[in-house]
Amino acid sequence: MRYVKLYGRFLTQYLKGLMEYKIDFFFGLVGFFLIQASGIAFIYLVFNNIPNLNGWNYYDILFVYGFSLLPRGLDHLIMDNIWIFARDMVIQGTFDRYLVRPINPFFQVISERFQPDAFGEIIVGIILLATAIPNLNVSISILNIVMFIILVLAGAVIYTSIKLFFAAFAFWIKNSISLVFMVYNISTFAKYPISIYPKAISVVVQFIIPFAFTAFIPAGYILGKVNFAYGVGGTILCAAITWVLAYGLWLRGIKNYESSGS
């Protein structure tokens, strides 16, 4: 509860500063709408010519794409400062201040930045899901809603964990932003059925850099195309494993941290 209250205070102060630049916030939100619109337009053009893609129809893909935006948006909304850590904090030595405060360093990193333009991703994701569901055989029940929320949250944890794992290499190489950016781009493959990709890509996005568990696999379960053990159990297990690995590397990196100029 202490950290919840602290996060609320950090968030309040950040939003006060953000409101000084309302136009910047507005354009950021619109920018994310336009970026996602281009992806949706691409899906529409493909299915305008190919009505079925390896057993997946237009609304199936729309559902997977919409689902993928929710965990990605949550990660972007709350955990965006990990990018700044990967780029600046170690090489400039600004990470020092987190180590002299009686608060968890990771909590301090994520609480310093809140990205409300991520609501653009989340809103588009909800709109796509609302468009796709009436055209799909998806049962809306209390159980399915609960499972949906759990899977979205687990997907967000996977996003954060993968980003944190590669960002933590900054403790050794000082600047890991290029590494994080390169790996993060692999998440694009999770927006579409992995069955359409070569086997090598399918293996990578499921078992090496498991972005498939942020979108395609949990969404596939909800659509009835992936079984419970893999769709739900696999997603939750993946979230737990990736978080343990990422946070473990982060803690080891803190012990290795030598500050700027060392």
C-alpha positions, -999 to +999 in steps of 0.1 A: +000+000+000+029+023+007+041+019-029+005+024-043+003+057-024+038+068-036+029+059-072-002+081-069+019+110-057+045+105-085+016+103-110-001+134-098+032+154-101+039+141-136+004+149-148+007+185-135+038+189-156+021+172-186-008+196-185+015+224-192+019+210-227-016+200-236-010+203-274+020+180-272-002+154-254-030+158-280-006+153-310+009+123-293-025+107-288-035+114-324-001+100-336-008+067-320-043+066-336-027+072-370+000+045-365-026+019-356-049+030-384-022+022-409-019-014-395-057-018-397-057-005-433-031-031-442-052-059-428-082-046-447-064-045-480-050-080-475-084-096-467-100-076-495-081-098-518-076-129-497-107-137-477-090-165-457-055-166-444-044-201-433-077-207-416-081-171-402-107-148-415-107-109-414-125-107-380-102-133-364-072-112-374-089-080-363-095-096-329-059-107-325-046-073-336-070-055-312-060-078-284-023-072-290-027-034-285-040-038-249-010-054-231+013-033-253-006-002-244-006-010-207+032-015-208+036+017-227+014+036-203+032+026-171+066+012-179+078+035-207+106+049-186+125+017-190+135+031-225+150+061-208+169+039-184+183+019-213+195+050-231+206+075-205+206+066-168+236+044-166+258+062-191+250+096-175+252+083-139+217+096-131+208+061-118+228+070-087+200+089-071+177+058-071+202+040-049+204+065-021+167+067-015+148+042+008+126+031-021+129+002-046+151+014-075+129-003-102+098+013-087+114+047-089+124+042-125+088+033-137+071+059-115+089+089-129+072+086-163+036+080-173+027+080-210-010+090-214-006+089-252-006+051-248-044+055-244-043+058-282-033+022-284-057+010-258-087+029-272-080+015-307-076-020-293-110-018-276-126-004-307-112-033-328-123-059-303-158-043-302-159-045-340-147-080-342-166-098-314-201-095-328-189-112-360-172-141-341-183-170-321-170-156-288-190-164-257-193-134-234-195-146-198-182-136-164-156-164-166-144-153-201-142-117-190-121-126-160-098-148-182-096-120-207-084-095-180-059-120-167-045-127-201-042-090-209-023-083-176-001-114-182+007-101-217+016-067-203+040-084-178+057-102-207+061-070-226+077-053-195+098-083-187+113-086-222+120-048-223+135-048-188+157-079-195+174-063-224+174-028-209+193-043-179+223-050-201+230-012-198+246-020-165+273-038-184+274-020-218+262+014-206+237+020-234+213-008-244+187+012-263+195-002-297+193-037-282+159-030-266+146-014-298+157-043-320+141-069-297+109-049-292+102-047-329+098-085-329+065-079-311+050-070-345+050-107-354+026-113-325-002-093-341-008-120-367-012-158-366+022-173-361+011-202-383+016-179-414+053-175-406+083-198-413+090-223-385+121-204-374+101-172-367+074-192-350+100-208-326+116-174-319+083-156-310+071-185-288+101-198-270+130-174-273+115-139-273+080-149-265+059-121-278+034-146-291+021-150-256+012-113-255-013-115-284-017-144-307-017-173-282-041-158-256-063-143-283-063-177-300-076-193-268-105-168-266-113-175-302-113-213-295-083-220-317-058-226-289-064-250-260-066-239-223-034-254-212-013-235-238-035-204-242-040-196-205-015-218-186+013-211-211+007-173-210+007-171-173+037-194-170+055-173-196+048-141-177+061-156-145+093-170-161+101-138-181+096-116-150+118-137-128+146-137-154+142-100-161+141-088-125+169-112-116+191-097-142+181-063-131+192-070-095+224-085-106+230-054-128+225-031-098+253-050-080+275-045-110+267-008-114+297+014-111+282+049-118+293+073-146+330+077-152+341+044-136 
